[in-house]
Amino acid sequence: MESTGIDVEPVYYCAGYKEGNEPQMPPYNLIKLLYRIMETMPVWK
């Protein structure tokens, strides 16, 4: 913020993962991430 003047609020997300023989872990915050991307993009994009 100090050097760029841009206020950033991180969105933590996980696309899901699997370790060894464990069951697939579900994704989380993907909708929130997509919403933030769409919200901040210019309309002409």
mmCIF file as gemmi writes it, N, C-alpha and C atoms, coordinates in Angstrom:
data_model
loop_
_atom_site.group_PDB
_atom_site.id
_atom_site.type_symbol
_atom_site.label_atom_id
_atom_site.label_alt_id
_atom_site.label_comp_id
_atom_site.label_asym_id
_atom_site.label_entity_id
_atom_site.label_seq_id
_atom_site.pdbx_PDB_ins_code
_atom_site.Cartn_x
_atom_site.Cartn_y
_atom_site.Cartn_z
_atom_site.occupancy
_atom_site.B_iso_or_equiv
_atom_site.pdbx_formal_charge
_atom_site.auth_seq_id
_atom_site.auth_asym_id
_atom_site.pdbx_PDB_model_num
ATOM 1 N N . MET Axp A 1 ? 0.83 -1.183 0 1 0 ? 1 A 1
ATOM 2 C CA . MET Axp A 1 ? 0 0 0 1 0 ? 1 A 1
ATOM 3 C C . MET Axp A 1 ? 0.878 1.251 0 1 0 ? 1 A 1
ATOM 4 N N . GLU Axp A 2 ? 1.929 1.217 0.788 1 0 ? 2 A 1
ATOM 5 C CA . GLU Axp A 2 ? 2.778 2.402 0.896 1 0 ? 2 A 1
ATOM 6 C C . GLU Axp A 2 ? 3.467 2.74 -0.421 1 0 ? 2 A 1
ATOM 7 N N . SER Axp A 3 ? 3.976 1.732 -1.124 1 0 ? 3 A 1
ATOM 8 C CA . SER Axp A 3 ? 4.743 2.014 -2.335 1 0 ? 3 A 1
ATOM 9 C C . SER Axp A 3 ? 3.878 2.105 -3.593 1 0 ? 3 A 1
ATOM 10 N N . THR Axp A 4 ? 2.72 1.423 -3.611 1 0 ? 4 A 1
ATOM 11 C CA . THR Axp A 4 ? 1.895 1.408 -4.826 1 0 ? 4 A 1
ATOM 12 C C . THR Axp A 4 ? 0.62 2.219 -4.718 1 0 ? 4 A 1
ATOM 13 N N . GLY Axp A 5 ? 0.129 2.408 -3.505 1 0 ? 5 A 1
ATOM 14 C CA . GLY Axp A 5 ? -1.134 3.104 -3.319 1 0 ? 5 A 1
ATOM 15 C C . GLY Axp A 5 ? -2.339 2.209 -3.57 1 0 ? 5 A 1
ATOM 16 N N . ILE Axp A 6 ? -2.107 0.924 -3.744 1 0 ? 6 A 1
ATOM 17 C CA . ILE Axp A 6 ? -3.19 -0.032 -4.007 1 0 ? 6 A 1
ATOM 18 C C . ILE Axp A 6 ? -3.497 -0.784 -2.718 1 0 ? 6 A 1
ATOM 19 N N . ASP Axp A 7 ? -4.766 -0.773 -2.334 1 0 ? 7 A 1
ATOM 20 C CA . ASP Axp A 7 ? -5.208 -1.495 -1.144 1 0 ? 7 A 1
ATOM 21 C C . ASP Axp A 7 ? -5.6 -2.907 -1.558 1 0 ? 7 A 1
ATOM 22 N N . VAL Axp A 8 ? -4.914 -3.904 -1.025 1 0 ? 8 A 1
ATOM 23 C CA . VAL Axp A 8 ? -5.122 -5.299 -1.422 1 0 ? 8 A 1
ATOM 24 C C . VAL Axp A 8 ? -5.711 -6.08 -0.258 1 0 ? 8 A 1
ATOM 25 N N . GLU Axp A 9 ? -6.755 -6.856 -0.559 1 0 ? 9 A 1
ATOM 26 C CA . GLU Axp A 9 ? -7.334 -7.771 0.418 1 0 ? 9 A 1
ATOM 27 C C . GLU Axp A 9 ? -7.221 -9.177 -0.155 1 0 ? 9 A 1
ATOM 28 N N . PRO Axp A 10 ? -6.32 -10.009 0.368 1 0 ? 10 A 1
ATOM 29 C CA . PRO Axp A 10 ? -6.114 -11.353 -0.19 1 0 ? 10 A 1
ATOM 30 C C . PRO Axp A 10 ? -7.358 -12.224 -0.079 1 0 ? 10 A 1
ATOM 31 N N . VAL Axp A 11 ? -7.525 -13.108 -1.055 1 0 ? 11 A 1
ATOM 32 C CA . VAL Axp A 11 ? -8.567 -14.136 -1.011 1 0 ? 11 A 1
ATOM 33 C C . VAL Axp A 11 ? -7.844 -15.475 -0.948 1 0 ? 11 A 1
ATOM 34 N N . TYR Axp A 12 ? -7.996 -16.159 0.158 1 0 ? 12 A 1
ATOM 35 C CA . TYR Axp A 12 ? -7.364 -17.465 0.315 1 0 ? 12 A 1
ATOM 36 C C . TYR Axp A 12 ? -8.298 -18.516 -0.256 1 0 ? 12 A 1
ATOM 37 N N . TYR Axp A 13 ? -7.75 -19.395 -1.092 1 0 ? 13 A 1
ATOM 38 C CA . TYR Axp A 13 ? -8.579 -20.41 -1.721 1 0 ? 13 A 1
ATOM 39 C C . TYR Axp A 13 ? -7.796 -21.703 -1.877 1 0 ? 13 A 1
ATOM 40 N N . CYS Axp A 14 ? -8.507 -22.765 -2.155 1 0 ? 14 A 1
ATOM 41 C CA . CYS Axp A 14 ? -7.899 -24.055 -2.424 1 0 ? 14 A 1
ATOM 42 C C . CYS Axp A 14 ? -8.715 -24.714 -3.525 1 0 ? 14 A 1
ATOM 43 N N . ALA Axp A 15 ? -8.048 -25.224 -4.537 1 0 ? 15 A 1
ATOM 44 C CA . ALA Axp A 15 ? -8.737 -25.882 -5.645 1 0 ? 15 A 1
ATOM 45 C C . ALA Axp A 15 ? -9.037 -27.343 -5.321 1 0 ? 15 A 1
ATOM 46 N N . GLY Axp A 16 ? -8.765 -27.763 -4.109 1 0 ? 16 A 1
ATOM 47 C CA . GLY Axp A 16 ? -8.946 -29.155 -3.704 1 0 ? 16 A 1
ATOM 48 C C . GLY Axp A 16 ? -7.621 -29.884 -3.857 1 0 ? 16 A 1
ATOM 49 N N . TYR Axp A 17 ? -7.412 -30.904 -3.08 1 0 ? 17 A 1
ATOM 50 C CA . TYR Axp A 17 ? -6.169 -31.647 -3.178 1 0 ? 17 A 1
ATOM 51 C C . TYR Axp A 17 ? -6.37 -33.063 -2.658 1 0 ? 17 A 1
ATOM 52 N N . LYS Axp A 18 ? -5.417 -33.909 -2.975 1 0 ? 18 A 1
ATOM 53 C CA . LYS Axp A 18 ? -5.475 -35.3 -2.547 1 0 ? 18 A 1
ATOM 54 C C . LYS Axp A 18 ? -4.073 -35.725 -2.144 1 0 ? 18 A 1
ATOM 55 N N . GLU Axp A 19 ? -3.967 -36.344 -0.992 1 0 ? 19 A 1
ATOM 56 C CA . GLU Axp A 19 ? -2.689 -36.838 -0.511 1 0 ? 19 A 1
ATOM 57 C C . GLU Axp A 19 ? -2.752 -38.351 -0.383 1 0 ? 19 A 1
ATOM 58 N N . GLY Axp A 20 ? -1.906 -39.039 -1.134 1 0 ? 20 A 1
ATOM 59 C CA . GLY Axp A 20 ? -1.836 -40.497 -1.036 1 0 ? 20 A 1
ATOM 60 C C . GLY Axp A 20 ? -3.175 -41.153 -1.286 1 0 ? 20 A 1
ATOM 61 N N . ASN Axp A 21 ? -3.574 -42.026 -0.369 1 0 ? 21 A 1
ATOM 62 C CA . ASN Axp A 21 ? -4.845 -42.756 -0.498 1 0 ? 21 A 1
ATOM 63 C C . ASN Axp A 21 ? -5.986 -42.068 0.235 1 0 ? 21 A 1
ATOM 64 N N . GLU Axp A 22 ? -5.758 -40.862 0.716 1 0 ? 22 A 1
ATOM 65 C CA . GLU Axp A 22 ? -6.797 -40.109 1.405 1 0 ? 22 A 1
ATOM 66 C C . GLU Axp A 22 ? -7.879 -39.679 0.41 1 0 ? 22 A 1
ATOM 67 N N . PRO Axp A 23 ? -9.108 -39.441 0.881 1 0 ? 23 A 1
ATOM 68 C CA . PRO Axp A 23 ? -10.152 -38.942 -0.024 1 0 ? 23 A 1
ATOM 69 C C . PRO Axp A 23 ? -9.833 -37.536 -0.525 1 0 ? 23 A 1
ATOM 70 N N . GLN Axp A 24 ? -10.378 -37.195 -1.672 1 0 ? 24 A 1
ATOM 71 C CA . GLN Axp A 24 ? -10.19 -35.865 -2.27 1 0 ? 24 A 1
ATOM 72 C C . GLN Axp A 24 ? -10.759 -34.804 -1.343 1 0 ? 24 A 1
ATOM 73 N N . MET Axp A 25 ? -9.959 -33.79 -1.024 1 0 ? 25 A 1
ATOM 74 C CA . MET Axp A 25 ? -10.422 -32.68 -0.196 1 0 ? 25 A 1
ATOM 75 C C . MET Axp A 25 ? -11.167 -31.701 -1.091 1 0 ? 25 A 1
ATOM 76 N N . PRO Axp A 26 ? -12.303 -31.189 -0.644 1 0 ? 26 A 1
ATOM 77 C CA . PRO Axp A 26 ? -13.094 -30.296 -1.49 1 0 ? 26 A 1
ATOM 78 C C . PRO Axp A 26 ? -12.453 -28.907 -1.617 1 0 ? 26 A 1
ATOM 79 N N . PRO Axp A 27 ? -12.749 -28.235 -2.709 1 0 ? 27 A 1
ATOM 80 C CA . PRO Axp A 27 ? -12.251 -26.862 -2.864 1 0 ? 27 A 1
ATOM 81 C C . PRO Axp A 27 ? -13.017 -25.911 -1.945 1 0 ? 27 A 1
ATOM 82 N N . TYR Axp A 28 ? -12.405 -24.774 -1.676 1 0 ? 28 A 1
ATOM 83 C CA . TYR Axp A 28 ? -13.113 -23.748 -0.913 1 0 ? 28 A 1
ATOM 84 C C . TYR Axp A 28 ? -12.686 -22.369 -1.382 1 0 ? 28 A 1
ATOM 85 N N . ASN Axp A 29 ? -13.601 -21.431 -1.292 1 0 ? 29 A 1
ATOM 86 C CA . ASN Axp A 29 ? -13.441 -20.025 -1.673 1 0 ? 29 A 1
ATOM 87 C C . ASN Axp A 29 ? -13.211 -19.808 -3.168 1 0 ? 29 A 1
ATOM 88 N N . LEU Axp A 30 ? -13.469 -20.79 -4.005 1 0 ? 30 A 1
ATOM 89 C CA . LEU Axp A 30 ? -13.313 -20.579 -5.444 1 0 ? 30 A 1
ATOM 90 C C . LEU Axp A 30 ? -14.361 -19.609 -5.978 1 0 ? 30 A 1
ATOM 91 N N . ILE Axp A 31 ? -15.577 -19.692 -5.487 1 0 ? 31 A 1
ATOM 92 C CA . ILE Axp A 31 ? -16.631 -18.766 -5.915 1 0 ? 31 A 1
ATOM 93 C C . ILE Axp A 31 ? -16.275 -17.35 -5.482 1 0 ? 31 A 1
ATOM 94 N N . LYS Axp A 32 ? -15.76 -17.217 -4.275 1 0 ? 32 A 1
ATOM 95 C CA . LYS Axp A 32 ? -15.357 -15.901 -3.772 1 0 ? 32 A 1
ATOM 96 C C . LYS Axp A 32 ? -14.238 -15.322 -4.643 1 0 ? 32 A 1
ATOM 97 N N . LEU Axp A 33 ? -13.275 -16.155 -5.032 1 0 ? 33 A 1
ATOM 98 C CA . LEU Axp A 33 ? -12.18 -15.709 -5.891 1 0 ? 33 A 1
ATOM 99 C C . LEU Axp A 33 ? -12.711 -15.276 -7.257 1 0 ? 33 A 1
ATOM 100 N N . LEU Axp A 34 ? -13.571 -16.077 -7.868 1 0 ? 34 A 1
ATOM 101 C CA . LEU Axp A 34 ? -14.143 -15.732 -9.164 1 0 ? 34 A 1
ATOM 102 C C . LEU Axp A 34 ? -14.936 -14.428 -9.076 1 0 ? 34 A 1
ATOM 103 N N . TYR Axp A 35 ? -15.701 -14.265 -8.023 1 0 ? 35 A 1
ATOM 104 C CA . TYR Axp A 35 ? -16.474 -13.04 -7.836 1 0 ? 35 A 1
ATOM 105 C C . TYR Axp A 35 ? -15.558 -11.818 -7.768 1 0 ? 35 A 1
ATOM 106 N N . ARG Axp A 36 ? -14.479 -11.927 -7 1 0 ? 36 A 1
ATOM 107 C CA . ARG Axp A 36 ? -13.549 -10.8 -6.874 1 0 ? 36 A 1
ATOM 108 C C . ARG Axp A 36 ? -12.887 -10.471 -8.205 1 0 ? 36 A 1
ATOM 109 N N . ILE Axp A 37 ? -12.532 -11.49 -8.971 1 0 ? 37 A 1
ATOM 110 C CA . ILE Axp A 37 ? -11.925 -11.261 -10.289 1 0 ? 37 A 1
ATOM 111 C C . ILE Axp A 37 ? -12.908 -10.532 -11.193 1 0 ? 37 A 1
ATOM 112 N N . MET Axp A 38 ? -14.145 -11.026 -11.249 1 0 ? 38 A 1
ATOM 113 C CA . MET Axp A 38 ? -15.153 -10.424 -12.116 1 0 ? 38 A 1
ATOM 114 C C . MET Axp A 38 ? -15.517 -9.01 -11.656 1 0 ? 38 A 1
ATOM 115 N N . GLU Axp A 39 ? -15.518 -8.784 -10.369 1 0 ? 39 A 1
ATOM 116 C CA . GLU Axp A 39 ? -15.869 -7.491 -9.801 1 0 ? 39 A 1
ATOM 117 C C . GLU Axp A 39 ? -14.817 -6.425 -10.125 1 0 ? 39 A 1
ATOM 118 N N . THR Axp A 40 ? -13.568 -6.808 -10.188 1 0 ? 40 A 1
ATOM 119 C CA . THR Axp A 40 ? -12.498 -5.825 -10.387 1 0 ? 40 A 1
ATOM 120 C C . THR Axp A 40 ? -12.085 -5.639 -11.839 1 0 ? 40 A 1
ATOM 121 N N . MET Axp A 41 ? -12.507 -6.527 -12.729 1 0 ? 41 A 1
ATOM 122 C CA . MET Axp A 41 ? -12.162 -6.378 -14.135 1 0 ? 41 A 1
ATOM 123 C C . MET Axp A 41 ? -12.977 -5.275 -14.782 1 0 ? 41 A 1
ATOM 124 N N . PRO Axp A 42 ? -12.379 -4.544 -15.703 1 0 ? 42 A 1
ATOM 125 C CA . PRO Axp A 42 ? -13.153 -3.533 -16.438 1 0 ? 42 A 1
ATOM 126 C C . PRO Axp A 42 ? -14.256 -4.199 -17.254 1 0 ? 42 A 1
ATOM 127 N N . VAL Axp A 43 ? -15.349 -3.495 -17.462 1 0 ? 43 A 1
ATOM 128 C CA . VAL Axp A 43 ? -16.492 -4.044 -18.201 1 0 ? 43 A 1
ATOM 129 C C . VAL Axp A 43 ? -16.099 -4.44 -19.624 1 0 ? 43 A 1
ATOM 130 N N . TRP Axp A 44 ? -15.23 -3.661 -20.248 1 0 ? 44 A 1
ATOM 131 C CA . TRP Axp A 44 ? -14.858 -3.931 -21.641 1 0 ? 44 A 1
ATOM 132 C C . TRP Axp A 44 ? -14.036 -5.201 -21.795 1 0 ? 44 A 1
ATOM 133 N N . LYS Axp A 45 ? -13.539 -5.78 -20.747 1 0 ? 45 A 1
ATOM 134 C CA . LYS Axp A 45 ? -12.792 -7.04 -20.831 1 0 ? 45 A 1
ATOM 135 C C . LYS Axp A 45 ? -13.75 -8.185 -21.021 1 0 ? 45 A 1
